[in-house]
């Protein structure tokens, strides 16, 4: 198997600025429009605590979207390893939208065919603009190794009661407290 | 095609429930966008007789050409109306994610006129615009309201701008909120919305914003991001906001440094370094849409819940009211956000009452039985709650410091007050409660006096405050302090050519620093991005704005054009204020502040500004702006040079400008 790279997402480093969405839509469509972006930051503010998680195609090894597309409009780019849409074959039937476990693909409201992350041909714009390294491009086989290391670094930092060591993430050592009292006086 | 625009101005007549649009280009061709277009709309639509809380006032919500784009910090929404606090220009600017969504729906500005007959929320989904009944939202907080509207519309992606109970009750200090922690806080914009019976504006937009040259535009945005990230100040701003700087301001006495402020006899040992509070209770860093900086702290305090704090929120309901309990500070500041009231205004109002109480003037029966003792939790909690609910004395305070002073003056015998009004102790400019930053520094006094909404923030002399605060910076070596002073000194000397421009005791150069800061931050307000990224803090150059606008709009935007636009905007705003009675005499600080040094901190006993010095600074500032020296009104020549001949004619018609004459000096033009 060739050595592909994937976008590794670290939700703990994401602050929800959505620059990834904005830049993605400019790069891919020449307009600013988050509903056309191929990355999407889910946000929750319950109890005054902000949680944000970027959702982007995982470029699955066994991609359901690719396997189940009735028009065979999704195929693996052999250079980047990305699952890409062959637009002229796409029916806009939304099968890929339905079968994706993450909600990553979408049928574009303006052109009516499926759209999903194609890794920008190997140099993803979102990775380039993310100010927190919440999105990084890593060799697929190293993603889990890096993830373990970053988790252990946080653990070590917490043990030492020091701020997390990495440059980007403004993640405090304090853990989120129970949200039972989060609504306060409301 | 309207590049970088939603393309339309949405006009909603709340009285008749009629909705219409007009092209943004009608205004943007001359005013570019953002606050400048707001200013012209307000000038055109708010008549001289329009009462701030009456149906004839008009409230405008404006985005700029960069709003909603990847340009750093381009989340900003500018809100403008006649202010119920000052009776002059009301203006507040807020981040979050609402402004961008408005543009994605195809609108650059929203104009609300008239008054709804019953509470409503305006719901915008691209071309579908409707006023929905808000009865079920009555009394909801600023965090409950968005959740309720998203549930009602069954759309979790809807972005919501709303008021809390304070806005519904038309408390003059009421705010407009956009997602957790973002408030358009100053000059009572929430009260204006409440007076119009509008609880919220909800928007969902999927139309997108076109860009003339997408890849060059994206590269211009990325260049601006890279410039920011390379700044020395960026890593700290990114990881702990301005918690350390804010604490240094306070320790130096340049903030909370007046007599009524934290005061010389206040023991602040219970108040930690704000950065320590962040480290202890931090949940995550957060910021506005499109911003890499994340200047805000999302905090989680057990038993008190989550909230977002930042910047000058820290010293208000702590140092300003001599409250030495940071947890009480957190609880009260969070309550202000939920209730939708400006914590600066209420803190300064409370401080005033506490000062009156300490002076023996304020018997508890005047304040609903609660003694307004310094730092008293019951006094703070109770008066905040009664102000929002407009109960007892809180009803007077809710109408502003002037109204509250009138109430007190009528009840405290004149001989007990030494024949003076209680208002003389109020820290206000045109009735607007002042920020904590001390007006006893010359350039701050000038910025407070000439600021667009009777406060200093837009024209804050950042180099000055850094120089004064440098000795107080925690976790800093003496070399770093020297370096900070040298750096800031070099900045202002280079700008003004005056060797003493950085010296707090020297008048020369101060007017130009204030003028220049106003110009720079004005450009970001027009573009729809955050003033933090200008020389105000993180030093994006005006060229970054010009480059992005050029690629995005598809026509060359030059630096002089941006500066002209910034001057023009201020002239429109100033003309609006002059039409509502503002003159040179209004451009001042409370008399009690003159001739007094900073009262506490590392700068204790130093500095101070006299009335004569302030008047000299105003002369210089007016000359730079092309405003008449005697009256403070923009001269006919200035207005004409700004392309505002029609406004000159309007002011002449009203007798504010002479019919045709040459007065004052044309200044910068």
Interface residues (C-beta under 8 A of the other chain):
Chain A: X12 X15 X16 X17 X18 X19 X22 X23 X25 X26 X27 X29 X30 X31 X32 X33 X34 X35 X36 X45 X46 X47 X48 X49 X50 X109 X125 X128 X129 X131 X132 X163 X167 X168 X170 X171 X172 X173 X174 X176 X177 X178 X179 X181 X182 X183 X184 X185 X186
Chain B: X68 X69 X70 X97 X103 X104 X141 X143 X144 X146 X147 X179 X180 X206 X207 X208 X209 X210 X211 X214 X215 X217 X218 X221 X222 X225 X229 X235 X238 X239 X240 X278 X279 X280 X281 X282 X283 X284 X285 X286 X287 X288 X289 X290 X291 X292 X293 X294 X298 X300 X301 X302 X303 X304 X305 X306 X307 X308 X331 X334 X335 X338
